[in-house]
Amino acid sequence: MKIDAAVVKKLGISEAAKRVVSVPLDRLPLLISERCFEGREGRLSRDVASAYSSGTSVSSETFSMPRKGFGPRPVTLLSTRDRIVYDALVHELRRGLPAESRSPENWAAFRAFGKSTGRGSAKYIVSLDIASMYEYVDHAVLRRELLVQTMDVAHVEATVGLLGEAFGAGRGLPQMTSSSDILADAYLAILERSLRRHGYPLSRYADDFRVLAADWATANHIIEQAAEVARSIGLVLSAEKTSIKKASKFADEDAELQRVLNKYFAAAQADLESFDDLMDWYVEPREAEPLDEESAMEEAFHRVLRDWNRGGTASGIPSQLVAKALRSLRNAANRMSNKGLTQLVFIDPLKLSSVILYLRARPEEVAHNWRTARKLAEMKRQSPWAKLWLLTYCSELPYLPDNRNARFLRGWAKLQLKDGHEVVRAEAAWTLASWGFMSERRIAELFGSATSISRPGIAAAWGRTGASAAGSLSMAIKGASPLYSDAFEWGGEVRASVLERTS
């Protein structure tokens, strides 16, 4: 892949590099092959510009993560170098593209859309959703749309060319990055314009559409038209999420979350007040101060999670409320039990990231957090996405002189060095290096079989072990690229910083 040097020179590569090495992808931790360039964005930017001006190959890897419903969700990840260029190219294009759909203001408007039930309002709301959209974006269609919207031939051709090399075919966008969200919005504008040309009032947030219909026949016709247009650009409507409902039903559904929360809050408040009345020997109940609402809400959220763990989706608790409860309890006085946290993940594997963010918010409970990490790693359903979260979190946990932790890392974490995905292997190498469990032979094997996707992380792991910069393997890694030299040195600096803090 080669981009004209004049185009590369004008790209905001430096700003894109700062974003990529400091901001994680959506629903992923910040990976070691990105973190290791922290403070070294200048050299990274120069390397990226030089590589793309002279010609380079695009590296990508696909792994799976859980998704709502059945089956795994494939995620295509670009190397750090390629993601920087992708981000910079899309940043240039976004100036000529329609406003992005993913904004707090648009979310509020989308949620409120069509809920007025006054005279003359629509009776039905048609919900449309695209199935696995990012996997099926046609690059030829995307190219045409981007050219129409921006008239920026140079940046459009470079963007589509990068995508073509990354996917090895004419379809697909890298997931969980804001740059792909921008391109997806441009792609979905084709379907949105088609529906609007027929006079249908609609609102869109990402790939979710809500379209108003005056009657049942019109509602069904909207679905047929949307399906035809979607197919013409290589997309398919989700059978599970495409529906027709009365507008009044949407108002009820929107209020369900608050209704359930209010029910739990009222029950918790009543029970706590009753307990306080029984245990207060000196104050008459009518003279006692009102119960702290924060305490009642904390208890309500604990009950939400307990009931969810007992019944899952059959409990009638909306999944959004479960996520809200877990976020709200991060700083609560009482920590959730290991059993409760692991049960959340057993019921819904996607909750793993929320659980780890919960643990991160409670760093003082080191022993409990290690125990939870071990329990989570023992679970049988482990996607590569889950391994990345667990390995990253284990590398962050402070050293605790407990043989169970060492055995766990030598067992489970070491097993991940043989995973079929190089991003997982690199994260495992970094985690094990943090404990001094990486040998020179193993690092050499990993580095030799890796691509530019994970080589920086492996170089950082070797530096993290305290290896001499003058050693033969160190010299080989550092000599392979100035970037790998930077990553090696960064790993050594992390090691020195940790030793200083713990000495």
WODA-V857053 format. One record per pair of residues at least 6 apart in sequence whose C-alpha atoms are under 6 Angstrom apart, sorted by the first residue. I is the first residue (numbers start at 1). J is the second residue. D is the distance in whole Angstrom. If there is no record, write none. Layout:
i=I j=J d=D
i=I j=J d=D
This chain:
i=1 j=55 d=5
i=1 j=56 d=5
i=1 j=57 d=6
i=2 j=52 d=5
i=2 j=53 d=6
i=2 j=55 d=4
i=3 j=52 d=6
i=3 j=53 d=5
i=5 j=53 d=5
i=11 j=88 d=6
i=12 j=88 d=6
i=13 j=45 d=6
i=13 j=88 d=6
i=14 j=45 d=5
i=16 j=84 d=5
i=16 j=88 d=6
i=17 j=41 d=6
i=17 j=84 d=6
i=21 j=34 d=5
i=21 j=35 d=5
i=24 j=30 d=4
i=25 j=176 d=6
i=25 j=177 d=6
i=26 j=176 d=5
i=32 j=457 d=5
i=33 j=454 d=6
i=33 j=456 d=5
i=33 j=457 d=4
i=36 j=487 d=5
i=36 j=490 d=6
i=48 j=81 d=6
i=58 j=165 d=6
i=58 j=166 d=6
i=59 j=79 d=6
i=60 j=77 d=5
i=60 j=78 d=4
i=60 j=79 d=6
i=60 j=166 d=6
i=61 j=76 d=6
i=61 j=77 d=5
i=62 j=75 d=5
i=62 j=76 d=4
i=63 j=74 d=6
i=63 j=75 d=5
i=64 j=72 d=6
i=64 j=73 d=5
i=64 j=74 d=4
i=64 j=75 d=6
i=65 j=72 d=6
i=65 j=73 d=5
i=65 j=383 d=6
i=65 j=385 d=5
i=66 j=72 d=5
i=66 j=73 d=6
i=66 j=350 d=6
i=67 j=73 d=6
i=75 j=175 d=6
i=76 j=174 d=5
i=79 j=453 d=4
i=87 j=179 d=6
i=90 j=179 d=6
i=96 j=150 d=5
i=97 j=149 d=6
i=101 j=205 d=5
i=101 j=206 d=6
i=110 j=203 d=6
i=115 j=247 d=6
i=115 j=251 d=6
i=122 j=212 d=6
i=122 j=213 d=6
i=122 j=214 d=5
i=123 j=214 d=5
i=123 j=246 d=6
i=123 j=247 d=6
i=124 j=213 d=5
i=124 j=245 d=6
i=124 j=246 d=4
i=124 j=247 d=5
i=125 j=211 d=6
i=125 j=212 d=5
i=125 j=244 d=6
i=125 j=245 d=6
i=125 j=247 d=6
i=126 j=210 d=6
i=126 j=211 d=5
i=126 j=243 d=6
i=126 j=244 d=5
i=127 j=209 d=6
i=127 j=210 d=5
i=127 j=242 d=5
i=127 j=243 d=5
i=128 j=208 d=6
i=128 j=209 d=5
i=128 j=242 d=5
i=129 j=207 d=6
i=129 j=208 d=5
i=129 j=237 d=6
i=129 j=238 d=5
i=129 j=241 d=6
i=129 j=242 d=6
i=130 j=207 d=6
i=130 j=236 d=6
i=130 j=237 d=5
i=130 j=238 d=5
i=131 j=236 d=6
i=131 j=237 d=6
i=131 j=238 d=5
i=134 j=172 d=6
i=134 j=173 d=5
i=135 j=172 d=4
i=136 j=171 d=5
i=136 j=172 d=5
i=137 j=171 d=5
i=137 j=172 d=5
i=138 j=171 d=5
i=139 j=170 d=5
i=139 j=171 d=5
i=164 j=170 d=6
i=201 j=211 d=6
i=201 j=212 d=6
i=202 j=210 d=5
i=202 j=211 d=4
i=203 j=209 d=6
i=203 j=210 d=5
i=213 j=219 d=5
i=230 j=236 d=6
i=264 j=300 d=5
i=265 j=297 d=6
i=265 j=300 d=5
i=268 j=296 d=6
i=268 j=299 d=6
i=268 j=300 d=5
i=269 j=296 d=5
i=277 j=285 d=6
i=301 j=325 d=5
i=308 j=315 d=6
i=330 j=358 d=5
i=330 j=361 d=6
i=338 j=372 d=5
i=345 j=351 d=5
i=345 j=352 d=5
i=388 j=424 d=6
i=395 j=431 d=5
i=413 j=428 d=6
i=416 j=425 d=6
i=416 j=428 d=6
i=417 j=425 d=5
i=417 j=428 d=6
i=423 j=454 d=6
i=426 j=454 d=6
i=426 j=457 d=6
i=426 j=458 d=5
i=430 j=461 d=5
i=432 j=438 d=6
i=433 j=461 d=6
i=433 j=464 d=6
i=433 j=465 d=5
i=436 j=465 d=6
i=447 j=455 d=6
i=456 j=484 d=5
i=456 j=487 d=6
i=459 j=484 d=6
i=459 j=487 d=6
i=459 j=488 d=5
i=460 j=487 d=5
i=460 j=488 d=4
i=460 j=491 d=4
i=463 j=488 d=5
i=463 j=491 d=4
i=463 j=492 d=5
i=464 j=491 d=4
i=464 j=492 d=5
i=464 j=495 d=5
i=478 j=484 d=5
i=478 j=485 d=4
